[in-house]
Amino acid sequence: MKFSFHPDAENEFFKAIDYYEECRANLGLEFADEVYSTIQRIIQFPNAWHPMGDDIRRCLTNRFPYGVIYYKRDDEIVILAVMQLNRKPDYWKDRQSLLKDDNKYEEANEKP
């Protein structure tokens, strides 16, 4: 199974890496490794975490206060948010609208 990031989720992921790297050398890399390990758990067991609604689920990282919000579509995991758990809990919900229209999602996720 493959995975992809919603463009906003990818941006917040990279911002979090930068933040942790500023806190301490290599901490950003450790954060990235933790998020990718979480994504691998999701790929192995996509239905293991409790649904948050509309087949959207959240898997928590082990070491950092983050959750990976995702949606399983066919044979793909779409990462909607790499969410800092102390942030407003529903800030990412507008990203769901792209999932209902595959063409809009593909256009939004294209790399220049």
C-alpha positions as CSV (number, residue, x, y, z in Angstrom):
1,M,0.0,0.0,0.0
2,K,1.3,3.5,-0.8
3,F,0.7,6.8,1.0
4,S,0.6,10.4,0.1
5,F,0.3,13.7,1.9
6,H,-2.4,16.3,1.5
7,P,-0.3,19.4,0.5
8,D,-1.2,21.2,3.8
9,A,-0.2,18.1,5.8
10,E,3.1,17.9,4.0
11,N,3.8,21.6,4.8
12,E,2.9,21.2,8.5
13,F,5.1,18.1,8.7
14,F,8.1,20.0,7.2
15,K,7.5,23.0,9.6
16,A,7.5,20.7,12.6
17,I,10.7,19.1,11.4
18,D,12.3,22.6,11.1
19,Y,10.9,23.5,14.6
20,Y,12.5,20.4,16.2
21,E,15.7,20.9,14.4
22,E,15.9,24.5,15.8
23,C,15.3,23.1,19.3
24,R,18.2,20.6,19.1
25,A,20.5,19.2,16.3
26,N,19.1,16.0,14.8
27,L,15.8,16.3,16.7
28,G,14.0,17.2,13.5
29,L,15.4,14.0,11.9
30,E,14.2,12.0,14.9
31,F,10.8,13.6,14.6
32,A,10.6,12.7,10.9
33,D,11.7,9.1,11.7
34,E,8.9,8.8,14.3
35,V,6.2,10.1,11.9
36,Y,7.4,7.7,9.2
37,S,7.3,4.9,11.7
38,T,3.8,5.9,12.5
39,I,2.8,5.9,8.8
40,Q,4.3,2.4,8.5
41,R,2.1,1.2,11.4
42,I,-0.9,2.7,9.6
43,I,0.0,1.0,6.3
44,Q,0.3,-2.4,8.1
45,F,-2.9,-2.0,10.1
46,P,-5.0,0.8,8.4
47,N,-8.2,-0.1,10.3
48,A,-6.6,-0.5,13.8
49,W,-7.4,3.0,15.1
50,H,-10.8,4.3,16.0
51,P,-12.6,6.3,13.3
52,M,-13.0,10.0,13.9
53,G,-15.9,10.1,11.3
54,D,-16.2,9.5,7.6
55,D,-13.5,6.8,7.7
56,I,-10.9,9.2,8.9
57,R,-8.7,7.9,11.7
58,R,-5.9,9.2,13.9
59,C,-2.8,7.3,14.9
60,L,-0.6,8.8,17.6
61,T,3.2,9.0,17.4
62,N,5.0,7.3,20.3
63,R,7.6,9.9,21.2
64,F,6.2,13.3,20.2
65,P,2.9,14.9,20.9
66,Y,1.6,14.4,17.4
67,G,-1.1,12.4,15.7
68,V,-1.3,11.4,12.0
69,I,-4.8,12.0,10.7
70,Y,-5.4,9.8,7.7
71,Y,-8.0,8.4,5.3
72,K,-7.8,5.1,3.5
73,R,-8.8,5.4,-0.2
74,D,-8.7,2.2,-2.3
75,D,-5.0,1.0,-2.0
76,E,-3.7,4.3,-0.6
77,I,-3.4,6.1,2.7
78,V,-3.9,9.8,2.4
79,I,-2.4,11.8,5.2
80,L,-4.7,14.7,6.0
81,A,-2.7,16.2,8.9
82,V,0.4,15.7,11.0
83,M,-1.3,17.3,14.0
84,Q,0.3,18.7,17.1
85,L,-2.0,17.4,19.8
86,N,-2.3,20.7,21.7
87,R,-3.5,22.5,18.6
88,K,-7.2,23.2,17.8
89,P,-8.5,19.7,17.2
90,D,-10.6,20.3,14.1
91,Y,-8.4,22.7,12.1
92,W,-7.7,20.1,9.4
93,K,-11.4,19.2,8.7
94,D,-11.7,21.4,5.6
95,R,-9.1,19.2,3.9
96,Q,-11.7,16.4,3.7
97,S,-13.6,18.1,0.9
98,L,-10.8,17.3,-1.6
99,L,-11.2,13.6,-0.8
100,K,-14.7,13.5,-2.1
101,D,-13.6,14.5,-5.5
102,D,-10.6,12.5,-6.7
103,N,-9.7,14.9,-9.5
104,K,-9.5,17.9,-7.1
105,Y,-7.3,15.8,-4.8
106,E,-4.9,14.8,-7.6
107,E,-4.7,18.5,-8.8
108,A,-4.0,19.7,-5.2
109,N,-1.4,17.1,-4.6
110,E,0.6,17.5,-7.9
111,K,4.2,18.7,-7.6
112,P,5.3,21.6,-9.8
